[in-house]
Amino acid sequence: MVQRARSAVVFTGAGISTECGIPDFRSPGGFWTKYKPIEYSAFLASPETRLEAWRRFLMIRETIGRAEPGPSHRAVAELVARGHVSCVITQNIDGLHAVAGIAPDRIIEIHGNGTYAKCLSCGLRHEIDWVRDVIDETGRAPACTACGGIVKSATISFGQAMPEQDMADARAATLNADLFISIGSSLQVFPAAGLPVLASHNRTPLVILNREPTGLDGLARIVIHADSGPVLTAVMARIWRG
Ligand code: NAD
């Protein structure tokens, strides 16, 4: 199926980056088994909650900062380079698809990007290192240097509006896809998980590759419950053989 594909969409979740040392959130022992997610409204409502959200973010950010793309990211990048995959839609904020060499115009980050921060009022970009310094020096969550607005990582929190253009682009890519492959996502986070549903309703073959069963397995043409690295490495070996 992959060899025949000319406009496949690869849809990725936290599971594709666990082999790079970045834990996912829902697996046993994952981040959310320890910390309840902070809703966007709570982040806006209180400076103390903002500080707590930033502390957690900086903890995760440290791990992400050290991570390199893994075998799965490299396999997906090669499938893009060979013309089988036209677009990668990711829920991840780690930027590793780009580091693996995929051009930015082929990556849609529907949950944003964790490599920088933005003022929620004026949109000014702020660097994460600056945020860390402000917190270290003042013990407070940062405010925008230009307008005094609330500064937040450029990621999408629970309860925060999805980026409209990115979601529209993701839907368009899904409707144009000749194959839709979901890798390392529990497919529990909506509206993101609506994309494989859309592919399936559009009669596009859906492949789900995930360590554990997902709620959408019943919609898939092929379901593989395994770690993504070894499976994608085997797929690539087959493609290289021709
Ligand atoms: P999730 O944590 O809900 O699910 C990850 C899934 O990946 C799990 O079902 C797990 O069984 C599977 N998995 C773990 N390791 C795997 C491997 N090596 N091979 C195959 N499957 C594997 O993640 P999600 O559905 O992506 O949603 C969580 C949200 O948290 C997302 O919105 C995402 O933005 C965010 N998040 C991002 C990162 C990151 O950027 N790397 C990390 C954690 C969470």
py3Dmol code that shows the C-alpha trace and the ligand (Angstrom):
import py3Dmol

protein = """\
ATOM      1  CA  MET A   1       0.000   0.000   0.000  1.00  0.00           C
ATOM      2  CA  VAL A   2       2.798   2.404   0.879  1.00  0.00           C
ATOM      3  CA  GLN A   3       4.654   1.687  -2.359  1.00  0.00           C
ATOM      4  CA  ARG A   4       1.545   2.388  -4.423  1.00  0.00           C
ATOM      5  CA  ALA A   5       0.712   5.592  -2.536  1.00  0.00           C
ATOM      6  CA  ARG A   6       1.407   8.973  -4.177  1.00  0.00           C
ATOM      7  CA  SER A   7      -0.337  11.298  -1.730  1.00  0.00           C
ATOM      8  CA  ALA A   8      -0.455   9.447   1.574  1.00  0.00           C
ATOM      9  CA  VAL A   9      -1.002  11.374   4.796  1.00  0.00           C
ATOM     10  CA  VAL A  10       0.932  10.323   7.887  1.00  0.00           C
ATOM     11  CA  PHE A  11      -0.771  11.378  11.119  1.00  0.00           C
ATOM     12  CA  THR A  12       1.403  11.186  14.221  1.00  0.00           C
ATOM     13  CA  GLY A  13       0.980  11.353  17.982  1.00  0.00           C
ATOM     14  CA  ALA A  14       3.208  11.230  21.021  1.00  0.00           C
ATOM     15  CA  GLY A  15       3.917   7.503  20.486  1.00  0.00           C
ATOM     16  CA  ILE A  16       6.181   8.191  17.485  1.00  0.00           C
ATOM     17  CA  SER A  17       8.552  10.123  19.758  1.00  0.00           C
ATOM     18  CA  THR A  18       8.761   7.713  22.721  1.00  0.00           C
ATOM     19  CA  GLU A  19      11.676   5.911  21.023  1.00  0.00           C
ATOM     20  CA  CYS A  20      13.494   9.293  21.170  1.00  0.00           C
ATOM     21  CA  GLY A  21      13.097   9.447  24.954  1.00  0.00           C
ATOM     22  CA  ILE A  22      10.058  11.776  25.037  1.00  0.00           C
ATOM     23  CA  PRO A  23       7.338  10.083  27.084  1.00  0.00           C
ATOM     24  CA  ASP A  24       3.750  10.078  25.854  1.00  0.00           C
ATOM     25  CA  PHE A  25       0.996  11.323  28.139  1.00  0.00           C
ATOM     26  CA  ARG A  26      -1.450   8.445  28.320  1.00  0.00           C
ATOM     27  CA  SER A  27       0.659   5.276  28.586  1.00  0.00           C
ATOM     28  CA  PRO A  28       0.968   3.750  32.078  1.00  0.00           C
ATOM     29  CA  GLY A  29       3.344   6.011  34.031  1.00  0.00           C
ATOM     30  CA  GLY A  30       2.817   8.771  31.416  1.00  0.00           C
ATOM     31  CA  PHE A  31       2.703  12.456  32.284  1.00  0.00           C
ATOM     32  CA  TRP A  32      -1.061  12.629  32.770  1.00  0.00           C
ATOM     33  CA  THR A  33      -1.118   9.718  35.169  1.00  0.00           C
ATOM     34  CA  LYS A  34       0.879  12.098  37.430  1.00  0.00           C
ATOM     35  CA  TYR A  35      -0.484  15.544  36.481  1.00  0.00           C
ATOM     36  CA  LYS A  36      -4.008  16.532  35.509  1.00  0.00           C
ATOM     37  CA  PRO A  37      -3.900  18.628  32.315  1.00  0.00           C
ATOM     38  CA  ILE A  38      -4.292  22.397  32.838  1.00  0.00           C
ATOM     39  CA  GLU A  39      -7.214  23.764  30.838  1.00  0.00           C
ATOM     40  CA  TYR A  40      -6.768  26.929  28.795  1.00  0.00           C
ATOM     41  CA  SER A  41      -9.398  28.807  30.855  1.00  0.00           C
ATOM     42  CA  ALA A  42      -7.514  27.969  34.071  1.00  0.00           C
ATOM     43  CA  PHE A  43      -4.241  29.177  32.496  1.00  0.00           C
ATOM     44  CA  LEU A  44      -5.885  32.499  31.638  1.00  0.00           C
ATOM     45  CA  ALA A  45      -7.628  32.861  34.982  1.00  0.00           C
ATOM     46  CA  SER A  46      -4.768  32.774  37.459  1.00  0.00           C
ATOM     47  CA  PRO A  47      -1.086  33.801  37.579  1.00  0.00           C
ATOM     48  CA  GLU A  48      -0.356  30.881  39.953  1.00  0.00           C
ATOM     49  CA  THR A  49      -1.808  28.377  37.471  1.00  0.00           C
ATOM     50  CA  ARG A  50       0.222  30.003  34.682  1.00  0.00           C
ATOM     51  CA  LEU A  51       3.383  29.589  36.717  1.00  0.00           C
ATOM     52  CA  GLU A  52       2.555  25.920  37.387  1.00  0.00           C
ATOM     53  CA  ALA A  53       1.809  25.362  33.672  1.00  0.00           C
ATOM     54  CA  TRP A  54       5.136  26.964  32.738  1.00  0.00           C
ATOM     55  CA  ARG A  55       7.026  24.843  35.321  1.00  0.00           C
ATOM     56  CA  ARG A  56       5.551  21.655  33.819  1.00  0.00           C
ATOM     57  CA  PHE A  57       6.202  22.865  30.292  1.00  0.00           C
ATOM     58  CA  LEU A  58       9.855  23.658  31.079  1.00  0.00           C
ATOM     59  CA  MET A  59      10.270  20.176  32.567  1.00  0.00           C
ATOM     60  CA  ILE A  60       8.974  18.544  29.360  1.00  0.00           C
ATOM     61  CA  ARG A  61      10.878  21.035  27.221  1.00  0.00           C
ATOM     62  CA  GLU A  62      14.192  19.938  28.732  1.00  0.00           C
ATOM     63  CA  THR A  63      13.589  16.360  27.560  1.00  0.00           C
ATOM     64  CA  ILE A  64      12.420  17.537  24.136  1.00  0.00           C
ATOM     65  CA  GLY A  65      15.472  19.794  23.780  1.00  0.00           C
ATOM     66  CA  ARG A  66      17.785  16.784  24.112  1.00  0.00           C
ATOM     67  CA  ALA A  67      15.827  14.514  21.740  1.00  0.00           C
ATOM     68  CA  GLU A  68      16.876  13.548  18.216  1.00  0.00           C
ATOM     69  CA  PRO A  69      14.596  12.079  15.523  1.00  0.00           C
ATOM     70  CA  GLY A  70      14.215   8.302  15.818  1.00  0.00           C
ATOM     71  CA  PRO A  71      13.900   5.504  13.229  1.00  0.00           C
ATOM     72  CA  SER A  72      10.181   6.262  12.759  1.00  0.00           C
ATOM     73  CA  HIS A  73      10.766   9.966  12.040  1.00  0.00           C
ATOM     74  CA  ARG A  74      13.533   9.025   9.603  1.00  0.00           C
ATOM     75  CA  ALA A  75      11.324   6.450   7.827  1.00  0.00           C
ATOM     76  CA  VAL A  76       8.485   8.979   7.442  1.00  0.00           C
ATOM     77  CA  ALA A  77      10.946  11.601   6.121  1.00  0.00           C
ATOM     78  CA  GLU A  78      12.188   9.120   3.532  1.00  0.00           C
ATOM     79  CA  LEU A  79       8.615   8.292   2.464  1.00  0.00           C
ATOM     80  CA  VAL A  80       8.059  12.023   1.890  1.00  0.00           C
ATOM     81  CA  ALA A  81      11.348  12.317  -0.041  1.00  0.00           C
ATOM     82  CA  ARG A  82      10.381   9.328  -2.236  1.00  0.00           C
ATOM     83  CA  GLY A  83       7.012  10.876  -3.096  1.00  0.00           C
ATOM     84  CA  HIS A  84       4.795   8.335  -1.325  1.00  0.00           C
ATOM     85  CA  VAL A  85       3.718  10.688   1.488  1.00  0.00           C
ATOM     86  CA  SER A  86       2.590  14.212   0.622  1.00  0.00           C
ATOM     87  CA  CYS A  87       1.850  15.551   4.085  1.00  0.00           C
ATOM     88  CA  VAL A  88       2.558  14.844   7.749  1.00  0.00           C
ATOM     89  CA  ILE A  89      -0.095  15.977  10.215  1.00  0.00           C
ATOM     90  CA  THR A  90       1.244  15.875  13.752  1.00  0.00           C
ATOM     91  CA  GLN A  91      -0.201  16.363  17.210  1.00  0.00           C
ATOM     92  CA  ASN A  92       3.342  16.594  18.531  1.00  0.00           C
ATOM     93  CA  ILE A  93       4.958  19.812  19.619  1.00  0.00           C
ATOM     94  CA  ASP A  94       8.519  18.486  19.570  1.00  0.00           C
ATOM     95  CA  GLY A  95       9.435  19.626  16.041  1.00  0.00           C
ATOM     96  CA  LEU A  96      11.186  16.293  15.308  1.00  0.00           C
ATOM     97  CA  HIS A  97       9.587  15.755  11.873  1.00  0.00           C
ATOM     98  CA  ALA A  98      11.261  18.968  10.701  1.00  0.00           C
ATOM     99  CA  VAL A  99      14.577  17.995  12.305  1.00  0.00           C
ATOM    100  CA  ALA A 100      14.323  14.680  10.391  1.00  0.00           C
ATOM    101  CA  GLY A 101      14.413  16.724   7.182  1.00  0.00           C
ATOM    102  CA  ILE A 102      10.779  17.136   6.111  1.00  0.00           C
ATOM    103  CA  ALA A 103      10.149  20.572   4.540  1.00  0.00           C
ATOM    104  CA  PRO A 104       7.979  22.827   6.731  1.00  0.00           C
ATOM    105  CA  ASP A 105       5.321  23.155   4.005  1.00  0.00           C
ATOM    106  CA  ARG A 106       4.699  19.402   4.244  1.00  0.00           C
ATOM    107  CA  ILE A 107       4.175  19.415   8.029  1.00  0.00           C
ATOM    108  CA  ILE A 108       0.967  20.552   9.732  1.00  0.00           C
ATOM    109  CA  GLU A 109       1.348  20.978  13.502  1.00  0.00           C
ATOM    110  CA  ILE A 110      -2.276  20.985  14.630  1.00  0.00           C
ATOM    111  CA  HIS A 111      -1.390  21.304  18.324  1.00  0.00           C
ATOM    112  CA  GLY A 112       1.209  23.999  17.735  1.00  0.00           C
ATOM    113  CA  ASN A 113       4.929  24.065  18.391  1.00  0.00           C
ATOM    114  CA  GLY A 114       6.731  23.931  21.715  1.00  0.00           C
ATOM    115  CA  THR A 115      10.011  25.443  20.613  1.00  0.00           C
ATOM    116  CA  TYR A 116       8.853  29.020  21.271  1.00  0.00           C
ATOM    117  CA  ALA A 117       6.234  31.122  23.101  1.00  0.00           C
ATOM    118  CA  LYS A 118       3.815  33.834  22.014  1.00  0.00           C
ATOM    119  CA  CYS A 119       1.961  36.760  23.595  1.00  0.00           C
ATOM    120  CA  LEU A 120      -1.740  35.916  23.586  1.00  0.00           C
ATOM    121  CA  SER A 121      -2.623  39.632  23.130  1.00  0.00           C
ATOM    122  CA  CYS A 122      -0.219  41.034  20.518  1.00  0.00           C
ATOM    123  CA  GLY A 123       1.234  37.798  19.108  1.00  0.00           C
ATOM    124  CA  LEU A 124       4.887  38.789  19.724  1.00  0.00           C
ATOM    125  CA  ARG A 125       7.222  35.776  19.725  1.00  0.00           C
ATOM    126  CA  HIS A 126       9.235  35.102  22.882  1.00  0.00           C
ATOM    127  CA  GLU A 127      11.983  32.533  23.336  1.00  0.00           C
ATOM    128  CA  ILE A 128      11.661  29.717  25.857  1.00  0.00           C
ATOM    129  CA  ASP A 129      15.079  30.537  27.348  1.00  0.00           C
ATOM    130  CA  TRP A 130      13.825  34.061  28.104  1.00  0.00           C
ATOM    131  CA  VAL A 131      10.732  32.604  29.818  1.00  0.00           C
ATOM    132  CA  ARG A 132      12.952  30.361  31.951  1.00  0.00           C
ATOM    133  CA  ASP A 133      15.148  33.328  32.932  1.00  0.00           C
ATOM    134  CA  VAL A 134      12.115  35.453  33.906  1.00  0.00           C
ATOM    135  CA  ILE A 135      10.719  32.662  36.081  1.00  0.00           C
ATOM    136  CA  ASP A 136      14.118  32.028  37.692  1.00  0.00           C
ATOM    137  CA  GLU A 137      14.600  35.741  38.424  1.00  0.00           C
ATOM    138  CA  THR A 138      11.083  36.768  39.491  1.00  0.00           C
ATOM    139  CA  GLY A 139       9.329  33.536  40.542  1.00  0.00           C
ATOM    140  CA  ARG A 140       6.438  34.641  38.310  1.00  0.00           C
ATOM    141  CA  ALA A 141       5.000  33.653  34.948  1.00  0.00           C
ATOM    142  CA  PRO A 142       6.247  36.042  32.235  1.00  0.00           C
ATOM    143  CA  ALA A 143       4.339  38.991  30.766  1.00  0.00           C
ATOM    144  CA  CYS A 144       4.871  40.300  27.222  1.00  0.00           C
ATOM    145  CA  THR A 145       7.712  42.830  26.980  1.00  0.00           C
ATOM    146  CA  ALA A 146       5.774  44.823  24.357  1.00  0.00           C
ATOM    147  CA  CYS A 147       2.219  44.965  25.710  1.00  0.00           C
ATOM    148  CA  GLY A 148       2.197  43.265  29.124  1.00  0.00           C
ATOM    149  CA  GLY A 149      -0.080  40.467  27.803  1.00  0.00           C
ATOM    150  CA  ILE A 150      -0.068  36.827  28.880  1.00  0.00           C
ATOM    151  CA  VAL A 151       2.765  34.777  27.368  1.00  0.00           C
ATOM    152  CA  LYS A 152       2.059  31.121  26.552  1.00  0.00           C
ATOM    153  CA  SER A 153       4.000  28.400  24.735  1.00  0.00           C
ATOM    154  CA  ALA A 154       2.915  28.277  21.087  1.00  0.00           C
ATOM    155  CA  THR A 155       1.078  25.014  21.749  1.00  0.00           C
ATOM    156  CA  ILE A 156      -2.653  24.292  21.909  1.00  0.00           C
ATOM    157  CA  SER A 157      -3.989  23.470  25.382  1.00  0.00           C
ATOM    158  CA  PHE A 158      -7.177  21.639  26.264  1.00  0.00           C
ATOM    159  CA  GLY A 159     -10.044  24.076  25.833  1.00  0.00           C
ATOM    160  CA  GLN A 160      -8.033  26.363  23.507  1.00  0.00           C
ATOM    161  CA  ALA A 161      -9.294  26.961  19.961  1.00  0.00           C
ATOM    162  CA  MET A 162      -7.562  24.898  17.301  1.00  0.00           C
ATOM    163  CA  PRO A 163      -5.565  26.853  14.681  1.00  0.00           C
ATOM    164  CA  GLU A 164      -8.225  27.331  11.987  1.00  0.00           C
ATOM    165  CA  GLN A 165      -5.984  27.443   8.920  1.00  0.00           C
ATOM    166  CA  ASP A 166      -3.952  24.419  10.056  1.00  0.00           C
ATOM    167  CA  MET A 167      -7.109  22.394  10.670  1.00  0.00           C
ATOM    168  CA  ALA A 168      -8.502  23.425   7.261  1.00  0.00           C
ATOM    169  CA  ASP A 169      -5.207  22.406   5.612  1.00  0.00           C
ATOM    170  CA  ALA A 170      -5.218  19.110   7.545  1.00  0.00           C
ATOM    171  CA  ARG A 171      -8.779  18.333   6.405  1.00  0.00           C
ATOM    172  CA  ALA A 172      -7.914  19.193   2.792  1.00  0.00           C
ATOM    173  CA  ALA A 173      -4.800  16.961   2.885  1.00  0.00           C
ATOM    174  CA  THR A 174      -6.888  14.156   4.427  1.00  0.00           C
ATOM    175  CA  LEU A 175      -9.545  14.426   1.706  1.00  0.00           C
ATOM    176  CA  ASN A 176      -6.818  14.341  -0.996  1.00  0.00           C
ATOM    177  CA  ALA A 177      -4.993  11.375   0.542  1.00  0.00           C
ATOM    178  CA  ASP A 178      -4.799   7.998  -1.210  1.00  0.00           C
ATOM    179  CA  LEU A 179      -3.726   6.374   2.087  1.00  0.00           C
ATOM    180  CA  PHE A 180      -3.948   7.581   5.700  1.00  0.00           C
ATOM    181  CA  ILE A 181      -1.501   6.138   8.235  1.00  0.00           C
ATOM    182  CA  SER A 182      -1.878   6.944  11.931  1.00  0.00           C
ATOM    183  CA  ILE A 183       1.290   6.308  13.951  1.00  0.00           C
ATOM    184  CA  GLY A 184       1.638   6.409  17.754  1.00  0.00           C
ATOM    185  CA  SER A 185      -1.634   8.077  18.671  1.00  0.00           C
ATOM    186  CA  SER A 186      -4.253   6.840  21.101  1.00  0.00           C
ATOM    187  CA  LEU A 187      -6.797   8.635  18.847  1.00  0.00           C
ATOM    188  CA  GLN A 188      -8.631   9.939  21.879  1.00  0.00           C
ATOM    189  CA  VAL A 189      -7.930  13.652  21.395  1.00  0.00           C
ATOM    190  CA  PHE A 190     -10.587  15.348  19.268  1.00  0.00           C
ATOM    191  CA  PRO A 191     -10.872  17.204  16.905  1.00  0.00           C
ATOM    192  CA  ALA A 192      -7.460  15.767  15.868  1.00  0.00           C
ATOM    193  CA  ALA A 193      -8.761  12.184  15.898  1.00  0.00           C
ATOM    194  CA  GLY A 194     -11.583  13.333  13.604  1.00  0.00           C
ATOM    195  CA  LEU A 195      -9.052  13.280  10.740  1.00  0.00           C
ATOM    196  CA  PRO A 196      -8.688   9.473  10.548  1.00  0.00           C
ATOM    197  CA  VAL A 197     -12.485   9.281  10.883  1.00  0.00           C
ATOM    198  CA  LEU A 198     -12.791  11.694   7.929  1.00  0.00           C
ATOM    199  CA  ALA A 199     -10.349   9.580   5.891  1.00  0.00           C
ATOM    200  CA  SER A 200     -12.329   6.444   6.615  1.00  0.00           C
ATOM    201  CA  HIS A 201     -15.664   8.082   5.713  1.00  0.00           C
ATOM    202  CA  ASN A 202     -14.007   9.250   2.488  1.00  0.00           C
ATOM    203  CA  ARG A 203     -13.188   5.557   1.751  1.00  0.00           C
ATOM    204  CA  THR A 204      -9.445   6.220   1.990  1.00  0.00           C
ATOM    205  CA  PRO A 205      -7.649   3.139   3.309  1.00  0.00           C
ATOM    206  CA  LEU A 206      -6.796   3.771   6.966  1.00  0.00           C
ATOM    207  CA  VAL A 207      -3.803   2.092   8.624  1.00  0.00           C
ATOM    208  CA  ILE A 208      -3.358   2.360  12.396  1.00  0.00           C
ATOM    209  CA  LEU A 209       0.063   1.585  13.852  1.00  0.00           C
ATOM    210  CA  ASN A 210       0.009   1.886  17.632  1.00  0.00           C
ATOM    211  CA  ARG A 211       1.398  -0.062  20.564  1.00  0.00           C
ATOM    212  CA  GLU A 212      -2.079  -0.492  22.094  1.00  0.00           C
ATOM    213  CA  PRO A 213      -5.607  -0.759  20.686  1.00  0.00           C
ATOM    214  CA  THR A 214      -7.292   2.564  19.842  1.00  0.00           C
ATOM    215  CA  GLY A 215     -10.974   3.473  19.766  1.00  0.00           C
ATOM    216  CA  LEU A 216     -10.817   3.763  15.968  1.00  0.00           C
ATOM    217  CA  ASP A 217      -9.291   0.340  15.217  1.00  0.00           C
ATOM    218  CA  GLY A 218     -12.670  -0.827  13.879  1.00  0.00           C
ATOM    219  CA  LEU A 219     -12.490   1.761  11.066  1.00  0.00           C
ATOM    220  CA  ALA A 220      -9.032   0.716   9.863  1.00  0.00           C
ATOM    221  CA  ARG A 221      -8.162  -1.450   6.850  1.00  0.00           C
ATOM    222  CA  ILE A 222      -5.028  -2.607   8.693  1.00  0.00           C
ATOM    223  CA  VAL A 223      -4.257  -2.389  12.421  1.00  0.00           C
ATOM    224  CA  ILE A 224      -0.767  -3.122  13.727  1.00  0.00           C
ATOM    225  CA  HIS A 225      -0.304  -3.215  17.492  1.00  0.00           C
ATOM    226  CA  ALA A 226       3.455  -2.823  17.775  1.00  0.00           C
ATOM    227  CA  ASP A 227       6.224  -0.283  18.327  1.00  0.00           C
ATOM    228  CA  SER A 228       6.478   1.955  15.284  1.00  0.00           C
ATOM    229  CA  GLY A 229      10.290   1.908  14.859  1.00  0.00           C
ATOM    230  CA  PRO A 230      10.745  -1.794  14.003  1.00  0.00           C
ATOM    231  CA  VAL A 231       7.617  -1.859  11.809  1.00  0.00           C
ATOM    232  CA  LEU A 232       8.589   1.207   9.785  1.00  0.00           C
ATOM    233  CA  THR A 233      12.190   0.009   9.502  1.00  0.00           C
ATOM    234  CA  ALA A 234      10.854  -3.261   8.012  1.00  0.00           C
ATOM    235  CA  VAL A 235       8.580  -1.312   5.640  1.00  0.00           C
ATOM    236  CA  MET A 236      11.549   0.758   4.470  1.00  0.00           C
ATOM    237  CA  ALA A 237      13.713  -2.347   3.966  1.00  0.00           C
ATOM    238  CA  ARG A 238      10.990  -3.752   1.707  1.00  0.00           C
ATOM    239  CA  ILE A 239      10.766  -0.470  -0.239  1.00  0.00           C
ATOM    240  CA  TRP A 240      14.548  -0.289  -0.713  1.00  0.00           C
ATOM    241  CA  ARG A 241      14.458  -3.858  -2.136  1.00  0.00           C
ATOM    242  CA  GLY A 242      11.862  -2.555  -4.647  1.00  0.00           C
TER     243      GLY A 242
END
"""
ligand_1 = """\
44
NAD
P -1.167 9.738 23.676
O -0.192 9.884 24.788
O -2.598 9.876 23.900
O -0.977 8.342 22.951
C 0.232 7.876 22.524
C -0.015 6.458 22.013
O 1.215 6.004 21.460
C -0.421 5.464 23.097
O -1.627 4.816 22.721
C 0.760 4.465 23.162
O 0.332 3.128 23.303
C 1.392 4.641 21.795
N 2.830 4.411 21.770
C 3.771 4.740 22.700
N 5.001 4.419 22.249
C 4.832 3.864 21.023
C 5.727 3.331 20.052
N 7.056 3.291 20.225
N 5.201 2.856 18.886
C 3.853 2.861 18.673
N 2.958 3.348 19.554
C 3.452 3.852 20.713
O -0.677 10.751 22.605
P -1.497 11.536 21.585
O -2.663 10.735 21.123
O -0.516 12.009 20.631
O -2.123 12.800 22.413
C -1.516 13.437 23.480
C -1.383 14.943 23.307
O -0.233 15.339 24.030
C -1.160 15.377 21.905
O -1.985 16.440 21.673
C 0.271 15.856 21.840
O 0.309 17.165 21.339
C 0.737 15.977 23.242
N 2.068 15.372 23.468
C 3.104 15.642 22.622
C 4.349 15.054 22.821
C 5.458 15.339 21.840
O 5.454 16.395 21.215
N 6.407 14.425 21.649
C 4.563 14.219 23.894
C 3.487 13.974 24.767
C 2.239 14.564 24.518
"""
view = py3Dmol.view(width=600, height=400)
view.addModel(protein, "pdb")
view.setStyle({"model": 0}, {"cartoon": {"style": "trace"}})
view.addModel(ligand_1, "xyz")
view.setStyle({"model": 1}, {"stick": {}})
view.zoomTo()
view.show()
